[in-house]
Amino acid sequence: LKRAEGVRATPSARRLAREHGIALSDVPPPAEGPITERDVLAYLEKK
C-alpha cells in the first residue's frame, strides 16, 4: 500500500478516487486498515 498525502489506501481505491476526481483525504477511513474501493464507493453514493 502506498501512502500519498498521509492517507493509506489500496491501489483500487486510489484509482477509483482519481477517476472520479475526489481526494482520498475526503473519504472517511474505516475503523482499521486502509481505505478500500468500497469506502470510496460509499463516499460517492453519499456525495
Phi and psi restraints in degrees (value plus and minus 20) as a CYANA .aco file:
   2 LYS   PHI    -112.0   -72.0
   2 LYS   PSI     132.6   172.6
   3 ARG   PHI    -133.1   -93.1
   3 ARG   PSI      96.6   136.6
   4 ALA   PHI    -145.2  -105.2
   4 ALA   PSI     113.6   153.6
   5 GLU   PHI      38.4    78.4
   5 GLU   PSI       4.3    44.3
   6 GLY   PHI      54.1    94.1
   6 GLY   PSI      -7.2    32.8
   7 VAL   PHI    -128.4   -88.4
   7 VAL   PSI     107.1   147.1
   8 ARG   PHI    -108.6   -68.6
   8 ARG   PSI     106.4   146.4
   9 ALA   PHI    -172.6  -132.6
   9 ALA   PSI     132.1   172.1
  10 THR   PHI     -93.9   -53.9
  10 THR   PSI     137.9   177.9
  11 PRO   PHI     -77.1   -37.1
  11 PRO   PSI     -59.1   -19.1
  12 SER   PHI     -87.7   -47.7
  12 SER   PSI     -54.3   -14.3
  13 ALA   PHI     -87.4   -47.4
  13 ALA   PSI     -61.2   -21.2
  14 ARG   PHI     -82.3   -42.3
  14 ARG   PSI     -64.2   -24.2
  15 ARG   PHI     -82.2   -42.2
  15 ARG   PSI     -66.6   -26.6
  16 LEU   PHI     -83.0   -43.0
  16 LEU   PSI     -63.8   -23.8
  17 ALA   PHI     -81.9   -41.9
  17 ALA   PSI     -63.2   -23.2
  18 ARG   PHI     -82.9   -42.9
  18 ARG   PSI     -63.0   -23.0
  19 GLU   PHI     -81.8   -41.8
  19 GLU   PSI     -51.4   -11.4
  20 HIS   PHI    -119.0   -79.0
  20 HIS   PSI     -18.4    21.6
  21 GLY   PHI      48.4    88.4
  21 GLY   PSI      12.2    52.2
  22 ILE   PHI    -132.2   -92.2
  22 ILE   PSI     132.4   172.4
  23 ALA   PHI    -107.1   -67.1
  23 ALA   PSI     113.0   153.0
  24 LEU   PHI     -81.6   -41.6
  24 LEU   PSI     -45.7    -5.7
  25 SER   PHI     -87.2   -47.2
  25 SER   PSI     -36.3     3.7
  26 ASP   PHI    -105.7   -65.7
  26 ASP   PSI     -36.3     3.7
  27 VAL   PHI    -104.7   -64.7
  27 VAL   PSI     103.7   143.7
  28 PRO   PHI     -81.4   -41.4
  28 PRO   PSI     107.6   147.6
  29 PRO   PHI     -94.8   -54.8
  29 PRO   PSI     135.7   175.7
  30 PRO   PHI     -90.5   -50.5
  30 PRO   PSI     149.9   189.9
  31 ALA   PHI     -76.9   -36.9
  31 ALA   PSI     -58.5   -18.5
  32 GLU   PHI    -168.3  -128.3
  32 GLU   PSI     132.6   172.6
  33 GLY   PHI      69.4   109.4
  33 GLY   PSI     159.1   199.1
  34 PRO   PHI     -99.1   -59.1
  34 PRO   PSI     144.0   184.0
  35 ILE   PHI     -86.9   -46.9
  35 ILE   PSI     114.4   154.4
  36 THR   PHI    -132.2   -92.2
  36 THR   PSI     152.8   192.8
  37 GLU   PHI     -77.5   -37.5
  37 GLU   PSI     -57.8   -17.8
  38 ARG   PHI     -81.5   -41.5
  38 ARG   PSI     -59.8   -19.8
  39 ASP   PHI     -83.9   -43.9
  39 ASP   PSI     -61.4   -21.4
  40 VAL   PHI     -85.4   -45.4
  40 VAL   PSI     -63.6   -23.6
  41 LEU   PHI     -82.3   -42.3
  41 LEU   PSI     -60.9   -20.9
  42 ALA   PHI     -82.7   -42.7
  42 ALA   PSI     -61.0   -21.0
  43 TYR   PHI     -82.5   -42.5
  43 TYR   PSI     -63.6   -23.6
  44 LEU   PHI     -84.0   -44.0
  44 LEU   PSI     -57.3   -17.3
  45 GLU   PHI     -85.3   -45.3
  45 GLU   PSI     -55.4   -15.4
  46 LYS   PHI    -103.2   -63.2
  46 LYS   PSI     -38.0     2.0
